[in-house]
């Protein structure tokens, strides 16, 4: 028996339940869609699907103001759109906000032999075989001062638990960046 | 057209234990009328997200009415929030758009579509069941009890004259108590009070 289950959608939702998350805000992508499907009619966790990702961080901050325990799920494209919302609400207010960011473009980045630390020059960000959002994600989180861990192929659920625990201990937004597909529904 | 005072004074008189979220040109005027632990200024925060903050509070505390005094410029930045509010099922949220047609705190530069943007129509199209429009103070004051007691989410478009509120800061020199502390400190106190 695997003592540390991998990142399937069902196991992820189980961690949210164990962590007493009350509300999940976000927009699904192909990776997170099974999680949204599981949360759509969940008994204890209310799913709030937003129209643009920046909303999610402000709504989550309001949920925390109201005594709830929020969680945000967005793709890295939406994360980049959300800069001032994260800065001005969750970060500025000191909200313990765990965030799952699904990482579009990581497979292409690895296939191209690239990593997050490369120089983002014009030739690189315009290459057809590279999705530039993966290149921009981690430098942006660094620039915003938001702590994060990247979940790669061998990562198990302990990293999600640690992300939630860190956000709560440090009273700030903390990101788990999912650079791999979920392992199952 | 109404003044901001004609909007806020009747509301302050009727307010009991509702949460009130303000932003931009209503932050200081509301702070002069109210000194309540459940006032929350979306100031020194994120532009355009007051309604989102209010929605989050409403979802976490469905037993408590939440009133948001949003601006027209702020609402235009996040019109999608109207759909999110309806989709969330929050029945305890009353969203005002205080429409002065301008960015008042930067000197009243006109907002996009100022004067002809129909916010009430936006709200109806998004699915709000209770939508009100006021541009006369007497009519508004007479209807206010009904607005506050309606099953939400409620949307209230109020046309007001531009005023002369300047930039908002958080500092000990501010008169309103909810601006005297940092956003983080007020948030903690608010959360405890709620």
Interface residues (C-beta under 8 A of the other chain):
Chain A: X22 X23 X46 X48 X49 X50 X51 X52 X54 X55 X57 X58 X59 X60 X61 X62 X63 X64 X65 X66 X67 X68 X70 X84 X85 X87 X88 X89 X92 X93 X94 X95
Chain B: X40 X44 X45 X46 X47 X49 X52 X53 X54 X55 X56 X57 X58 X59 X60 X61 X64 X78 X80 X81 X83 X84 X87 X88 X183 X184 X187 X188 X190 X191 X194
